[in-house]
Amino acid sequence: MALIKKSLTFQNRVGYFYLMKPSGIYILLIFGVSIAISGASGLSAAKGTPPRLSAYEGKSFAGPKDPEFKNYERALQNHIARRIQKRFGIDLDSKSYSGFDLLEIEALFRMKKSDEPLDLFLKLFPKTP
């Protein structure tokens, strides 16, 4: 009698998962995908921002003459110039371009065709002394 009861219990568990309503499966699937996405985004965020720039996260500045903004701009310029040099092999003077110009230059370099020269894109951004 105990042998029959154990096998019936096993059959009921298998039958439960086999005959589970689709809405329950969708909830489990959405829960699993959301955990995977949140874990992956946490890993990329931890790797991406260098500590010099992460010190300025969430801060607001009074204007371009604010000393904290100037420090942020300098850190951004150095970081982006190093990234461009590492990825594309072009040594740009970080003081000749603003941080946002360097971000635009990097984006254009990434989107350029393989046969286009890089100097063509640098002519779009005038150097500032």
N, C-alpha and C positions, 0 to 999 in steps of 0.2 A: 504494500500500500504506500509506503514512504517513497519507493522508487517511482511509482506512477505520479505522485504529488510533485516530486522534484522536476520530472520531465514536463509536467503541465506548467509549472512555474516558469521554466525556461521558455516554453512555447509562448506563454503570455507576454513575456518581455520582448521576444522577437516580434511577436504579432503587434505589440504596441508601437514599436518603432516603424514597423512596416506599414501599419495602417494609420500612422500619425497624420493629423490634418495638415494640409499644405501651409496654413497660416503659421503653425508652430515651426515648421521647417524654415520658413522665410524669416521669422524672428531670430532663430538661431543663426541663420546665414548672415543677416544684417549685423547682429551682435559680433560675430567673428570677423567680418570685414571691417567693422569700425575699430575693433581692437588692433587689427593689423595696420590699418591706416594711421591710427594715432601713434603706434609704436614706430612706424617708418618715418613719420614727420618729426617725431622727437629726436630720432637719430640724426636726421639731416640738419636739424636746427642746431644741435650740439656741435656738429662739425663745421658748419658754414661760417659763422661770424667770428673773426679773430677777437681776442680780448680787448685790443685797443679800440675797436669800434663798438663792441658790446657795452662799453662803459657809457656810451651816449644813447643807448636805447631808451625810448620813452621820454627823453628830455625835449623841452622846447626852448628856443632861443629868442632873445629880444630882437635880433636882427643880424645882418652880416657883420656889423662892427662889434658884436658881442665876443669877448675873449674866448668863451667856451665854444662858440661856433667856429672861430678861427682854428682852435685846437682840433675840433671834429673834422673840419675841412682838410687840415694838414694830414690827419690820420687816414682819411678817405683817399686823398690823393696818393699817398705812399702805398697804401694797400692795393688800389686799382692799378697803379703803374707797375707794381711787382707782379700782379696777376697777368697783365698784358705782356710783360717781358717773359714770364714763364711759359705762357701758352703760345704766343705768336713770335717770340724772339725779337721783338722790337723794343729798344730801350728808349722810353719816353721820359723827358724831364718832368717830374711830377709838379714842379713849381711853375711850369709854363702853361699848364692847363688847369681849369677848375676841376673839382672832384666830379661834378655832374657832366662836364665835357668828357672826362675820361670814361665815365660810365657809358656815354653815348658812343664814344670811339670803340670801346670794347664790344658793344652790341653790334655796331656796323661791321667790325672785323669778324664776328661770329656769323653774320648773315651774308657775307660777301661770297661771290662765286669764286671758284678755285683759280680761275685765270685772271681775276682782277688784281691790279697792284694795290698794295696797302697805302702807298703815298697818295693815291687818289682821294682816300677818305680823310687823310690828315690835312689836306688842303681845305676841307670844309670848316675846320676849327682853327681860328687864328690864335697864335700864341700870345699870352699876356705876360708882360715883363714882371 
